[in-house]
């Protein structure tokens, strides 16, 4: 089994510049009716998408696009982060943000 490379991180200085991007994305998702409940909106406001795709440009991370997060040796995408509208549709309606947990992952066919 091959060793996976470590994940890069985003500096905290980048966080201040993401708030307007995050707010614009949330507004767009609300207009699309992708965000339909307060708990889902809170999740999008709380979770920093850029921390899960540290090498992608912030403008791309906070747009309604899927983001490739890992490629194989040939450059083929092997892992990605779903587009925000897909995440919003798939999040459970009763979503609760628990500060003890650092990750939330959902798989579906």
C-alpha positions in Angstrom: 0.0 0.0 0.0 1.4 3.4 -1.0 1.7 6.2 1.6 -0.7 9.1 1.0 0.8 12.6 0.9 -0.1 14.8 3.8 -2.8 17.4 3.3 -1.7 21.0 2.9 -3.2 23.7 5.1 -4.5 27.2 4.5 -3.1 30.0 6.6 -5.4 31.8 9.0 -4.7 35.0 7.1 -6.7 33.7 4.2 -9.7 33.2 6.4 -10.6 36.9 6.5 -10.8 37.1 2.7 -13.2 34.2 2.4 -16.1 35.6 4.4 -17.4 37.7 1.5 -17.0 34.7 -0.9 -18.7 32.4 1.6 -21.6 34.9 2.0 -22.1 35.3 -1.7 -22.1 31.5 -2.1 -24.7 31.1 0.6 -26.9 33.8 -1.0 -26.6 32.0 -4.4 -27.5 28.6 -2.9 -30.5 30.2 -1.1 -31.7 31.8 -4.4 -31.3 28.3 -6.1 -33.4 26.8 -3.2 -30.5 24.5 -2.5 -30.3 25.7 1.1 -33.8 25.1 2.4 -33.3 25.0 6.2 -31.5 27.1 8.9 -29.3 24.2 10.0 -28.0 23.6 6.5 -27.3 27.4 6.1 -25.5 27.3 9.5 -23.4 24.4 8.3 -22.3 26.4 5.2 -21.6 29.4 7.3 -19.6 27.4 9.8 -17.5 25.1 7.6 -14.6 26.5 5.7 -14.6 24.8 2.3 -11.1 26.0 1.5 -9.6 23.9 4.3 -10.6 20.8 2.4 -9.2 22.0 -0.9 -6.1 24.0 0.1 -4.5 24.1 -3.3 -7.6 25.4 -5.2 -8.1 29.2 -5.7 -10.5 30.6 -3.1 -12.8 32.0 -5.8 -13.2 28.5 -7.2 -13.7 26.8 -3.8 -16.5 29.3 -3.0 -18.3 28.9 -6.3 -20.9 26.3 -7.2 -18.4 23.9 -8.7 -17.0 20.5 -7.7 -13.3 20.7 -6.8 -10.7 17.9 -7.6 -8.8 17.3 -4.4 -6.5 14.5 -5.5 -5.1 13.2 -8.8 -3.2 10.0 -9.5 0.3 9.7 -11.0 -1.2 10.1 -14.5 -3.2 13.3 -13.6 -6.6 11.6 -13.4 -9.0 12.8 -10.8 -9.4 10.2 -8.0 -11.0 12.3 -5.3 -13.2 15.4 -5.4 -15.4 17.7 -3.2 -18.9 17.9 -4.5 -20.4 21.2 -5.7 -22.0 23.1 -2.9 -25.5 22.8 -4.3 -25.2 19.0 -4.3 -23.9 19.1 -0.7 -26.8 21.3 0.3 -29.4 19.0 -1.3 -27.8 15.9 0.3 -27.3 17.2 3.8 -29.9 15.8 6.2 -32.7 18.2 7.2 -32.0 17.7 10.9 -28.3 18.6 10.6 -26.7 19.4 14.0 -23.2 20.9 14.1 -21.3 19.3 16.9 -18.1 21.1 17.8 -16.5 17.8 19.0 -16.5 16.5 15.5 -14.1 17.8 12.9 -15.4 16.1 9.8 -18.7 15.3 8.2 -18.8 12.9 5.3 -21.8 11.4 3.4 -21.6 8.8 0.7 -24.4 8.1 -1.7 -24.6 6.1 -4.9 
